Amino acid sequence: MIELVDPTSQRPVWHGLAFETWYDSMEPEAEIRKAIQSVLAQFPPSP
């Protein structure tokens, strides 16, 4: 989960979530990068 918080009000203004079933054969660094890219591809939100 990635959450963006307004620094003045300390209230969340946007959040994104990614999840996946984990397998021992997966490479953690690569999977984390893909998850972050997937979540941030949804930012900024549509008006």
TIKESE-445819 format. One record per residue (C-alpha): residue number from 1; residue in one letter; x negated, y negated, z. Coordinates in steps of 0.5 Angstrom, whole numbers, always signed. Example, Ala and Ser with C-alpha at 12.3 -4.5 7.8 and 13.67 -1.06 7.14 Angstrom:
<keses>
<kese resi="1" resn="a" u="-25" v="+9" w="+16"/>
<kese resi="2" resn="s" u="-27" v="+2" w="+14"/>
</keses>
This chain:
<keses>
<kese resi="1" resn="m" u="+0" v="+0" w="+0"/>
<kese resi="2" resn="i" u="-2" v="-7" w="-2"/>
<kese resi="3" resn="e" u="+1" v="-13" w="+2"/>
<kese resi="4" resn="l" u="+0" v="-20" w="+0"/>
<kese resi="5" resn="v" u="+1" v="-25" w="+6"/>
<kese resi="6" resn="d" u="+3" v="-32" w="+6"/>
<kese resi="7" resn="p" u="-3" v="-35" w="+10"/>
<kese resi="8" resn="t" u="+1" v="-41" w="+13"/>
<kese resi="9" resn="s" u="+7" v="-37" w="+15"/>
<kese resi="10" resn="q" u="+4" v="-30" w="+16"/>
<kese resi="11" resn="r" u="+10" v="-27" w="+12"/>
<kese resi="12" resn="p" u="+9" v="-22" w="+7"/>
<kese resi="13" resn="v" u="+11" v="-25" w="+0"/>
<kese resi="14" resn="w" u="+9" v="-19" w="-4"/>
<kese resi="15" resn="h" u="+8" v="-11" w="-3"/>
<kese resi="16" resn="g" u="+6" v="-5" w="-8"/>
<kese resi="17" resn="l" u="+6" v="+2" w="-7"/>
<kese resi="18" resn="a" u="+2" v="+8" w="-10"/>
<kese resi="19" resn="f" u="+2" v="+15" w="-8"/>
<kese resi="20" resn="e" u="+0" v="+22" w="-11"/>
<kese resi="21" resn="t" u="-1" v="+29" w="-8"/>
<kese resi="22" resn="w" u="-8" v="+30" w="-6"/>
<kese resi="23" resn="y" u="-12" v="+36" w="-9"/>
<kese resi="24" resn="d" u="-19" v="+38" w="-7"/>
<kese resi="25" resn="s" u="-21" v="+38" w="-14"/>
<kese resi="26" resn="m" u="-20" v="+30" w="-14"/>
<kese resi="27" resn="e" u="-25" v="+25" w="-13"/>
<kese resi="28" resn="p" u="-23" v="+20" w="-8"/>
<kese resi="29" resn="e" u="-27" v="+14" w="-11"/>
<kese resi="30" resn="a" u="-24" v="+15" w="-18"/>
<kese resi="31" resn="e" u="-17" v="+16" w="-15"/>
<kese resi="32" resn="i" u="-17" v="+10" w="-10"/>
<kese resi="33" resn="r" u="-19" v="+6" w="-16"/>
<kese resi="34" resn="k" u="-13" v="+8" w="-21"/>
<kese resi="35" resn="a" u="-8" v="+7" w="-15"/>
<kese resi="36" resn="i" u="-10" v="+0" w="-14"/>
<kese resi="37" resn="q" u="-10" v="-1" w="-21"/>
<kese resi="38" resn="s" u="-3" v="+2" w="-22"/>
<kese resi="39" resn="v" u="-1" v="-3" w="-16"/>
<kese resi="40" resn="l" u="-4" v="-9" w="-18"/>
<kese resi="41" resn="a" u="-1" v="-8" w="-25"/>
<kese resi="42" resn="q" u="+6" v="-10" w="-22"/>
<kese resi="43" resn="f" u="+3" v="-16" w="-20"/>
<kese resi="44" resn="p" u="+6" v="-22" w="-21"/>
<kese resi="45" resn="p" u="+13" v="-20" w="-20"/>
<kese resi="46" resn="s" u="+18" v="-22" w="-26"/>
<kese resi="47" resn="p" u="+22" v="-28" w="-24"/>
</keses>
